[in-house]
């Protein structure tokens, strides 16, 4: 939606930046990914560098300015980008999705957002909340805010006589374009695994504190699994997660390294950062993001990639298996 997305009507882009700086071609390509006819289904999106603060892209009635950008230390493999987007009257933004979550606030003007499928939460300027579930269209006015979850297809248009100006913050996987046109997928080669980890090495310490019981230290979780998705589907792999834990009353942050070892000895290694929350019944849920740092053997050409690590447990850590889903996308070159 308004943000890094392009209008339905194509136009030749102009390139500019503060203090006369010229934009890098790769960044311009990322910004203009929606121009022209819709690409063929399943076409992978291009891997692009992260936007740089101060850069501006203008094309066909949309101006996008990068206000700030960073790679958060608590979200491995992710980039956070702050944008200001101006959509001229009568301009339509083609249907697209995002590889990460985007939060927006309309500063001035009006906007219509058409949700193809999925749900977009909206908070009105007066504080009232609503959800828009596709297929549906919602009219937004100055002061309204909304959230665009990853993978939710939508389009937008400015039906008014004034420019629609919004501020957007997007958390996006490094190497992904800021928007993905309908019919394309996020960049990278997929690798999906669903399995039950078990704690095979426990070096955790329990410490009473005024805030409750603190559990900290290191643990190693391992399992054998069959890859369920991607070109490696059907292959048996060994998984090993070496993690650092700092929980209070069963919840808190964790981080570590995941190694995926294939039958021929090839490996893929990813840094993992996440958090655990308790479920109130003695169990817990956990979720994290992954940033691929390299590989060996068949995967020696892997230079990056991102993914998610999600799951839960029915009892205390180490006492029960940890059903986990891993979804990776590796990039090469």
C-alpha beads as a LAMMPS data file, in Angstrom:
LAMMPS data file: protein, C-alpha beads

333 atoms
332 bonds

1 atom types
1 bond types

-500.0 500.0 xlo xhi
-500.0 500.0 ylo yhi
-500.0 500.0 zlo zhi

Masses

1 110.0

Atoms # bond

1 1 1 0.000 0.000 0.000
2 1 1 1.238 3.523 0.259
3 1 1 4.814 3.187 0.923
4 1 1 7.255 1.678 -1.416
5 1 1 4.626 0.764 -3.936
6 1 1 4.115 1.969 -7.435
7 1 1 1.111 3.389 -9.270
8 1 1 -1.000 1.381 -11.664
9 1 1 -0.164 3.732 -14.513
10 1 1 3.517 3.381 -15.517
11 1 1 5.731 6.406 -15.943
12 1 1 9.416 7.015 -16.409
13 1 1 11.062 7.473 -13.004
14 1 1 13.210 10.399 -12.020
15 1 1 15.995 10.012 -9.521
16 1 1 16.921 12.496 -6.867
17 1 1 18.190 12.740 -3.326
18 1 1 19.089 15.278 -0.703
19 1 1 22.077 17.415 -1.548
20 1 1 21.834 16.277 -5.165
21 1 1 22.667 12.640 -4.494
22 1 1 21.790 10.169 -7.250
23 1 1 20.089 6.953 -6.249
24 1 1 21.704 3.585 -6.780
25 1 1 20.139 1.657 -9.686
26 1 1 19.371 -1.325 -7.442
27 1 1 17.350 0.845 -5.056
28 1 1 15.443 2.410 -7.920
29 1 1 14.659 -1.062 -9.248
30 1 1 13.279 -2.026 -5.844
31 1 1 11.083 1.037 -5.718
32 1 1 9.733 0.516 -9.212
33 1 1 9.012 -3.163 -8.847
34 1 1 5.273 -2.638 -9.395
35 1 1 5.508 -0.666 -12.641
36 1 1 3.902 -2.150 -15.750
37 1 1 2.044 -5.389 -16.263
38 1 1 1.737 -7.935 -13.499
39 1 1 4.568 -10.508 -13.625
40 1 1 3.955 -14.201 -14.095
41 1 1 2.886 -16.172 -11.045
42 1 1 5.629 -17.581 -8.818
43 1 1 8.259 -15.249 -10.238
44 1 1 10.770 -14.594 -7.429
45 1 1 11.243 -11.001 -6.321
46 1 1 14.688 -9.516 -6.814
47 1 1 17.175 -9.403 -3.950
48 1 1 17.979 -5.748 -3.315
49 1 1 20.135 -3.718 -0.921
50 1 1 18.495 -1.968 2.018
51 1 1 17.316 1.614 1.418
52 1 1 19.598 4.428 2.558
53 1 1 18.297 7.398 4.613
54 1 1 17.845 10.546 2.555
55 1 1 17.153 8.823 -0.727
56 1 1 14.043 9.763 -2.693
57 1 1 12.257 7.987 -5.545
58 1 1 9.588 9.712 -7.658
59 1 1 7.508 7.982 -10.306
60 1 1 4.017 8.412 -11.757
61 1 1 2.590 10.497 -8.938
62 1 1 4.241 8.703 -6.009
63 1 1 7.158 10.121 -4.034
64 1 1 8.877 7.930 -1.495
65 1 1 11.487 9.358 0.890
66 1 1 13.569 7.150 3.161
67 1 1 13.697 8.931 6.529
68 1 1 15.673 6.314 8.473
69 1 1 16.845 2.708 8.198
70 1 1 18.533 0.245 10.534
71 1 1 19.128 -3.478 11.123
72 1 1 17.736 -4.186 14.640
73 1 1 19.971 -6.328 16.842
74 1 1 16.905 -8.038 18.337
75 1 1 15.560 -9.161 14.936
76 1 1 18.213 -11.185 13.119
77 1 1 18.102 -10.872 9.347
78 1 1 15.619 -7.995 9.405
79 1 1 15.804 -4.340 8.386
80 1 1 13.579 -1.559 9.752
81 1 1 12.772 1.333 7.425
82 1 1 10.959 4.617 8.115
83 1 1 9.358 6.193 5.032
84 1 1 7.325 9.226 4.055
85 1 1 5.098 8.573 1.050
86 1 1 3.176 11.093 -1.036
87 1 1 0.499 9.831 -3.470
88 1 1 -0.911 12.369 -5.911
89 1 1 -4.663 12.718 -6.501
90 1 1 -6.103 10.073 -8.814
91 1 1 -3.139 7.701 -8.510
92 1 1 -3.735 3.999 -7.879
93 1 1 -1.145 1.668 -6.291
94 1 1 -1.179 -1.782 -7.892
95 1 1 -1.954 -4.911 -5.874
96 1 1 1.028 -6.168 -3.893
97 1 1 2.188 -7.707 -0.612
98 1 1 5.059 -7.069 1.778
99 1 1 7.695 -9.523 3.011
100 1 1 7.416 -8.008 6.495
101 1 1 4.992 -6.074 8.686
102 1 1 4.281 -2.434 7.781
103 1 1 2.625 0.116 10.100
104 1 1 1.322 3.359 8.595
105 1 1 -0.321 6.625 9.641
106 1 1 -2.025 8.966 7.198
107 1 1 -0.807 12.497 7.916
108 1 1 -2.967 14.340 5.375
109 1 1 -5.404 13.703 2.565
110 1 1 -7.496 10.561 2.114
111 1 1 -6.875 7.065 0.836
112 1 1 -8.810 3.915 -0.038
113 1 1 -7.233 0.523 0.641
114 1 1 -8.628 -2.579 -1.070
115 1 1 -7.813 -5.776 0.835
116 1 1 -7.880 -8.789 -1.498
117 1 1 -7.684 -11.391 1.275
118 1 1 -6.536 -11.545 4.871
119 1 1 -7.074 -8.895 7.529
120 1 1 -5.743 -5.372 8.082
121 1 1 -6.333 -3.762 11.522
122 1 1 -7.262 -0.060 11.440
123 1 1 -7.151 2.501 14.273
124 1 1 -9.128 5.650 13.577
125 1 1 -7.987 9.131 14.550
126 1 1 -10.451 9.118 17.483
127 1 1 -8.953 5.878 18.864
128 1 1 -11.659 3.473 17.749
129 1 1 -10.452 0.206 16.233
130 1 1 -11.784 -1.983 13.461
131 1 1 -10.593 -4.846 11.276
132 1 1 -10.935 -5.023 7.513
133 1 1 -11.124 -8.568 6.156
134 1 1 -10.875 -9.063 2.412
135 1 1 -12.328 -8.846 -0.024
136 1 1 -13.216 -5.381 1.245
137 1 1 -12.311 -1.707 0.805
138 1 1 -11.774 0.844 3.560
139 1 1 -11.604 4.664 3.354
140 1 1 -8.836 6.231 5.436
141 1 1 -8.537 9.873 6.495
142 1 1 -5.905 12.033 8.153
143 1 1 -4.981 10.690 11.588
144 1 1 -5.973 7.086 10.833
145 1 1 -3.378 4.317 11.319
146 1 1 -3.291 0.748 10.080
147 1 1 -1.151 -2.399 9.970
148 1 1 -0.306 -4.380 6.848
149 1 1 0.786 -7.896 7.890
150 1 1 3.261 -9.782 5.694
151 1 1 1.747 -11.635 2.779
152 1 1 -1.639 -9.846 2.821
153 1 1 -2.451 -8.749 -0.772
154 1 1 -3.870 -5.240 -1.107
155 1 1 -3.952 -2.150 -3.328
156 1 1 -4.607 1.529 -2.688
157 1 1 -5.823 4.685 -4.394
158 1 1 -6.069 8.399 -3.684
159 1 1 -9.633 9.437 -4.619
160 1 1 -9.296 12.972 -3.272
161 1 1 -8.191 16.309 -4.686
162 1 1 -5.190 16.626 -2.372
163 1 1 -2.071 14.489 -2.073
164 1 1 -2.284 11.638 0.425
165 1 1 0.780 11.761 2.675
166 1 1 1.607 8.929 5.048
167 1 1 4.467 7.846 7.295
168 1 1 5.280 4.135 7.231
169 1 1 7.554 1.888 9.272
170 1 1 8.367 -1.483 7.758
171 1 1 10.164 -4.468 9.270
172 1 1 11.394 -6.423 6.283
173 1 1 13.728 -9.319 5.622
174 1 1 17.129 -8.122 4.419
175 1 1 17.404 -8.545 0.665
176 1 1 13.658 -8.315 0.067
177 1 1 12.129 -5.458 -1.929
178 1 1 9.956 -3.012 -0.023
179 1 1 6.924 -4.316 -1.901
180 1 1 6.227 -7.497 -3.851
181 1 1 3.840 -7.284 -6.838
182 1 1 0.910 -9.695 -6.934
183 1 1 2.010 -13.012 -8.428
184 1 1 5.578 -12.963 -7.134
185 1 1 7.229 -14.465 -4.071
186 1 1 9.831 -13.285 -1.593
187 1 1 13.443 -13.799 -2.753
188 1 1 15.509 -16.843 -1.918
189 1 1 15.374 -20.643 -2.053
190 1 1 12.889 -22.067 0.495
191 1 1 13.706 -24.718 3.097
192 1 1 10.861 -25.773 5.402
193 1 1 11.036 -28.185 8.337
194 1 1 8.510 -29.157 11.017
195 1 1 9.932 -31.252 13.855
196 1 1 10.143 -31.863 17.621
197 1 1 13.355 -30.614 19.225
198 1 1 14.621 -32.093 22.508
199 1 1 17.052 -30.505 24.958
200 1 1 20.188 -32.653 24.861
201 1 1 22.479 -30.377 26.878
202 1 1 21.329 -28.166 29.738
203 1 1 23.604 -25.621 31.386
204 1 1 20.869 -23.440 32.816
205 1 1 20.948 -21.832 36.250
206 1 1 17.873 -21.010 38.349
207 1 1 18.148 -17.880 40.477
208 1 1 15.491 -16.353 42.784
209 1 1 15.050 -12.592 42.287
210 1 1 12.582 -9.948 43.563
211 1 1 10.830 -10.181 40.174
212 1 1 10.483 -13.958 40.374
213 1 1 12.463 -16.978 39.245
214 1 1 15.185 -16.235 36.728
215 1 1 16.469 -18.966 34.420
216 1 1 19.610 -18.175 32.483
217 1 1 22.490 -19.900 30.747
218 1 1 22.928 -22.071 27.673
219 1 1 21.145 -25.078 26.224
220 1 1 21.467 -27.240 23.121
221 1 1 18.432 -28.623 21.312
222 1 1 18.728 -31.293 18.610
223 1 1 16.519 -33.386 16.345
224 1 1 16.412 -35.369 13.122
225 1 1 13.806 -34.329 10.588
226 1 1 12.688 -34.623 6.987
227 1 1 12.567 -31.403 4.971
228 1 1 8.933 -30.713 4.084
229 1 1 9.231 -27.829 1.627
230 1 1 11.573 -26.367 -0.974
231 1 1 13.978 -28.083 -3.422
232 1 1 15.425 -30.179 -0.560
233 1 1 12.007 -31.658 0.328
234 1 1 12.286 -35.319 1.318
235 1 1 15.886 -35.101 2.505
236 1 1 16.737 -36.080 6.080
237 1 1 18.631 -33.440 8.059
238 1 1 20.155 -33.080 11.514
239 1 1 19.207 -29.864 13.344
240 1 1 21.167 -28.351 16.231
241 1 1 20.228 -25.138 18.037
242 1 1 22.782 -23.772 20.512
243 1 1 21.034 -21.002 22.445
244 1 1 21.494 -18.499 25.237
245 1 1 18.470 -18.035 27.499
246 1 1 17.417 -15.342 29.966
247 1 1 13.907 -16.038 31.305
248 1 1 12.004 -14.525 34.221
249 1 1 9.069 -16.642 35.390
250 1 1 9.396 -18.778 32.278
251 1 1 9.381 -15.998 29.693
252 1 1 12.028 -13.841 28.082
253 1 1 14.528 -13.459 25.231
254 1 1 16.832 -16.025 23.705
255 1 1 19.343 -16.148 20.868
256 1 1 21.757 -18.587 19.310
257 1 1 22.831 -20.435 16.185
258 1 1 20.955 -23.078 14.190
259 1 1 22.944 -25.596 12.121
260 1 1 21.188 -27.679 9.476
261 1 1 23.327 -30.676 8.443
262 1 1 22.434 -32.733 5.367
263 1 1 23.209 -36.401 4.713
264 1 1 26.299 -35.545 2.622
265 1 1 27.717 -33.350 5.407
266 1 1 26.725 -30.030 3.811
267 1 1 25.461 -27.400 6.245
268 1 1 23.468 -24.188 6.452
269 1 1 24.031 -21.975 9.518
270 1 1 21.722 -19.217 10.749
271 1 1 21.751 -16.789 13.670
272 1 1 18.458 -16.934 15.564
273 1 1 16.907 -14.296 17.833
274 1 1 13.564 -14.710 19.571
275 1 1 11.433 -14.613 22.678
276 1 1 9.293 -17.001 24.723
277 1 1 5.963 -16.266 26.426
278 1 1 4.099 -18.490 28.882
279 1 1 0.655 -19.864 28.063
280 1 1 -0.714 -20.051 31.621
281 1 1 -1.049 -23.841 31.623
282 1 1 2.578 -24.658 32.377
283 1 1 3.627 -24.459 28.752
284 1 1 5.011 -21.743 26.496
285 1 1 5.091 -20.400 22.964
286 1 1 8.202 -19.093 21.222
287 1 1 8.969 -17.238 18.003
288 1 1 12.128 -15.919 16.439
289 1 1 13.708 -14.617 13.256
290 1 1 16.724 -16.098 11.519
291 1 1 19.524 -14.579 9.491
292 1 1 21.527 -17.059 7.394
293 1 1 25.274 -16.495 7.795
294 1 1 26.614 -19.115 5.388
295 1 1 26.943 -22.748 4.412
296 1 1 29.364 -25.534 3.486
297 1 1 29.560 -28.294 0.891
298 1 1 26.624 -28.122 -1.490
299 1 1 25.586 -24.893 0.235
300 1 1 28.993 -23.187 0.158
301 1 1 27.552 -20.561 -2.182
302 1 1 24.928 -19.448 0.349
303 1 1 25.706 -15.879 1.383
304 1 1 22.557 -14.924 3.275
305 1 1 18.863 -15.380 3.748
306 1 1 16.188 -15.046 6.380
307 1 1 13.498 -17.082 8.053
308 1 1 11.262 -17.707 11.023
309 1 1 11.457 -20.142 13.943
310 1 1 8.181 -20.793 15.785
311 1 1 6.719 -23.373 18.122
312 1 1 5.854 -24.219 21.704
313 1 1 6.033 -26.733 24.535
314 1 1 3.487 -28.222 26.896
315 1 1 5.691 -28.220 30.001
316 1 1 8.908 -26.870 31.488
317 1 1 11.938 -26.414 29.262
318 1 1 13.712 -29.757 28.919
319 1 1 10.814 -31.766 30.334
320 1 1 8.804 -32.063 27.123
321 1 1 9.534 -31.997 23.358
322 1 1 9.459 -28.669 21.533
323 1 1 7.303 -28.891 18.375
324 1 1 8.910 -26.370 16.030
325 1 1 8.431 -25.032 12.525
326 1 1 11.398 -23.617 10.635
327 1 1 10.914 -21.660 7.426
328 1 1 14.100 -20.466 5.707
329 1 1 14.913 -18.713 2.459
330 1 1 18.560 -18.832 1.457
331 1 1 20.241 -16.504 -1.039
332 1 1 23.433 -17.003 -3.019
333 1 1 25.916 -14.812 -4.782

Bonds

1 1 1 2
2 1 2 3
3 1 3 4
4 1 4 5
5 1 5 6
6 1 6 7
7 1 7 8
8 1 8 9
9 1 9 10
10 1 10 11
11 1 11 12
12 1 12 13
13 1 13 14
14 1 14 15
15 1 15 16
16 1 16 17
17 1 17 18
18 1 18 19
19 1 19 20
20 1 20 21
21 1 21 22
22 1 22 23
23 1 23 24
24 1 24 25
25 1 25 26
26 1 26 27
27 1 27 28
28 1 28 29
29 1 29 30
30 1 30 31
31 1 31 32
32 1 32 33
33 1 33 34
34 1 34 35
35 1 35 36
36 1 36 37
37 1 37 38
38 1 38 39
39 1 39 40
40 1 40 41
41 1 41 42
42 1 42 43
43 1 43 44
44 1 44 45
45 1 45 46
46 1 46 47
47 1 47 48
48 1 48 49
49 1 49 50
50 1 50 51
51 1 51 52
52 1 52 53
53 1 53 54
54 1 54 55
55 1 55 56
56 1 56 57
57 1 57 58
58 1 58 59
59 1 59 60
60 1 60 61
61 1 61 62
62 1 62 63
63 1 63 64
64 1 64 65
65 1 65 66
66 1 66 67
67 1 67 68
68 1 68 69
69 1 69 70
70 1 70 71
71 1 71 72
72 1 72 73
73 1 73 74
74 1 74 75
75 1 75 76
76 1 76 77
77 1 77 78
78 1 78 79
79 1 79 80
80 1 80 81
81 1 81 82
82 1 82 83
83 1 83 84
84 1 84 85
85 1 85 86
86 1 86 87
87 1 87 88
88 1 88 89
89 1 89 90
90 1 90 91
91 1 91 92
92 1 92 93
93 1 93 94
94 1 94 95
95 1 95 96
96 1 96 97
97 1 97 98
98 1 98 99
99 1 99 100
100 1 100 101
101 1 101 102
102 1 102 103
103 1 103 104
104 1 104 105
105 1 105 106
106 1 106 107
107 1 107 108
108 1 108 109
109 1 109 110
110 1 110 111
111 1 111 112
112 1 112 113
113 1 113 114
114 1 114 115
115 1 115 116
116 1 116 117
117 1 117 118
118 1 118 119
119 1 119 120
120 1 120 121
121 1 121 122
122 1 122 123
123 1 123 124
124 1 124 125
125 1 125 126
126 1 126 127
127 1 127 128
128 1 128 129
129 1 129 130
130 1 130 131
131 1 131 132
132 1 132 133
133 1 133 134
134 1 134 135
135 1 135 136
136 1 136 137
137 1 137 138
138 1 138 139
139 1 139 140
140 1 140 141
141 1 141 142
142 1 142 143
143 1 143 144
144 1 144 145
145 1 145 146
146 1 146 147
147 1 147 148
148 1 148 149
149 1 149 150
150 1 150 151
151 1 151 152
152 1 152 153
153 1 153 154
154 1 154 155
155 1 155 156
156 1 156 157
157 1 157 158
158 1 158 159
159 1 159 160
160 1 160 161
161 1 161 162
162 1 162 163
163 1 163 164
164 1 164 165
165 1 165 166
166 1 166 167
167 1 167 168
168 1 168 169
169 1 169 170
170 1 170 171
171 1 171 172
172 1 172 173
173 1 173 174
174 1 174 175
175 1 175 176
176 1 176 177
177 1 177 178
178 1 178 179
179 1 179 180
180 1 180 181
181 1 181 182
182 1 182 183
183 1 183 184
184 1 184 185
185 1 185 186
186 1 186 187
187 1 187 188
188 1 188 189
189 1 189 190
190 1 190 191
191 1 191 192
192 1 192 193
193 1 193 194
194 1 194 195
195 1 195 196
196 1 196 197
197 1 197 198
198 1 198 199
199 1 199 200
200 1 200 201
201 1 201 202
202 1 202 203
203 1 203 204
204 1 204 205
205 1 205 206
206 1 206 207
207 1 207 208
208 1 208 209
209 1 209 210
210 1 210 211
211 1 211 212
212 1 212 213
213 1 213 214
214 1 214 215
215 1 215 216
216 1 216 217
217 1 217 218
218 1 218 219
219 1 219 220
220 1 220 221
221 1 221 222
222 1 222 223
223 1 223 224
224 1 224 225
225 1 225 226
226 1 226 227
227 1 227 228
228 1 228 229
229 1 229 230
230 1 230 231
231 1 231 232
232 1 232 233
233 1 233 234
234 1 234 235
235 1 235 236
236 1 236 237
237 1 237 238
238 1 238 239
239 1 239 240
240 1 240 241
241 1 241 242
242 1 242 243
243 1 243 244
244 1 244 245
245 1 245 246
246 1 246 247
247 1 247 248
248 1 248 249
249 1 249 250
250 1 250 251
251 1 251 252
252 1 252 253
253 1 253 254
254 1 254 255
255 1 255 256
256 1 256 257
257 1 257 258
258 1 258 259
259 1 259 260
260 1 260 261
261 1 261 262
262 1 262 263
263 1 263 264
264 1 264 265
265 1 265 266
266 1 266 267
267 1 267 268
268 1 268 269
269 1 269 270
270 1 270 271
271 1 271 272
272 1 272 273
273 1 273 274
274 1 274 275
275 1 275 276
276 1 276 277
277 1 277 278
278 1 278 279
279 1 279 280
280 1 280 281
281 1 281 282
282 1 282 283
283 1 283 284
284 1 284 285
285 1 285 286
286 1 286 287
287 1 287 288
288 1 288 289
289 1 289 290
290 1 290 291
291 1 291 292
292 1 292 293
293 1 293 294
294 1 294 295
295 1 295 296
296 1 296 297
297 1 297 298
298 1 298 299
299 1 299 300
300 1 300 301
301 1 301 302
302 1 302 303
303 1 303 304
304 1 304 305
305 1 305 306
306 1 306 307
307 1 307 308
308 1 308 309
309 1 309 310
310 1 310 311
311 1 311 312
312 1 312 313
313 1 313 314
314 1 314 315
315 1 315 316
316 1 316 317
317 1 317 318
318 1 318 319
319 1 319 320
320 1 320 321
321 1 321 322
322 1 322 323
323 1 323 324
324 1 324 325
325 1 325 326
326 1 326 327
327 1 327 328
328 1 328 329
329 1 329 330
330 1 330 331
331 1 331 332
332 1 332 333
